[in-house]
Amino acid sequence: MRSIGEMARDSGLGVSALRFYDRAGVLGPAWVDPVSGYRWYAPEQLDEARLLARLRRAGMPLADIRLVLAGWTGEDADLVRGLLQAHLRRLERGLAEARSEFSTLRELLDHREKPMTASPRTGTVHLSLPAPALAAALDAVRFAAGRDPQLPMLGGVLFDVEGDALRVVATDRYRLAVARTDAVGHGGSREQVVVPAPLVDAMRALLGGDESARFAVEGDRVTLEAGERQASGRRLAHDFPDYRRLVQLPPGRRVVVAVPELREALENGPVRVGEEREPGRSARDISVLTTVDDTTVLVCGDGAPDEDADGNEDRANEDRARGTDGLGYHVGVDRGFLLEALAAGDRDRLVLEFGPAPTAPLAIRRADDEGAFSLLMPVRLDD
């Protein structure tokens, strides 16, 4: 017999997914301990769980999965083949419809674009700012810059100059980081320039002293001077997405965390193995977080702190339904991304803000600086 944790490890489904499929009547445990509430699975159920994982990855509806599992265990090959073929036809129809919609969207996009693919960059910027402040701002966002060659506009850091402020922003779709610093000397309208990541790194290397730094944009040329040293190169000829829309989040649950303790819990705590973010990149480790009484953040055992904590899953579930256990919902995040965000936060204590639902981004904020924060997109835990 396998425990639910062992079944999750061997099947690739995850504890929360196994619980979901039990409640849905798709795959229930062979035996539930009446005292502890532990679920136990028979050896032959491992093949069913692996089959279930494959069918879910293929997007098959639960109603069909039930029949496939029934036909599989009953050796009804014709039923299984028929269901697989019907689902494949649905996928093919869906792909054809998606291609048609994407074709229409491309036509609309082409119609909106200007005659030139990349409009000439003629903006001019001259500003001065403290080198330590710029260095801290770049350190707070550089980790979030994209590396996907298909999205070159994300392969750098946005320098957004408006009034007496410079905001630097980076995103790779899965996370976004923003930092702000005061600047003087720019008397024109708002200007935005995307500086490629290698040039950002060269600029950061110059910012080791306490002197003022001078940032300039002339056409497509970007230059940073610090003392007698200079880094210069071409800006990216792409527009950055409107990050201001991306950071407009509904209010959530804020918890102040001690970063060293949370880092230790993440590095030594349980993880789930997720899917690849992009082809060719390794699968990500997923940490599952929850809050307790709005004062503590827990790194959960695959989304199941209640069963791991005292062995009485049923009582914990009843407490949660009544809202008396103090636990928040579970949210999955890329562990490596969260560790990088904690390091970029550069504080011993940071604020983690959980949105109103597990699908909302997780915000990592500095309590003393609302202008510097990062957002992590959550990972789904129910499949």
Secondary structure, 3 states (H helix, E strand, C coil): CEEHHHHHHHHCCCHHHHHHHHHCCCCCCCEECCCCCCEEECCCHHHHHHHHHHHHHCCCCHHHHHHHHHHHHCCCHHHHHHHHHHHHHHHHHHHHHHHHHHHHHHHHHHHHCCCCCCCCCCCEEEEEEEHHHHHHHHHHHHHHCCCCCCCHHHCEEEEEEECCEEEEEEECCCEEEEEEEECECCCCCCEEEEEEHHHHHHHHHHCCCCCEEEEEEECCEEEEEECCEEEEEECCCCCCCCHHHHCCCCCCEEEEEEHHHHHHHHHHCCCEEEEECCCCCCEEEEEEEEEECCCEEEEECCCCHHHHHHCCHHHHHHHHHHCCCCECCCEEEEHHHHHHHHHHHCCCEEEEEECCCCCCCEEEEECCEEEEEEEECCECCCC
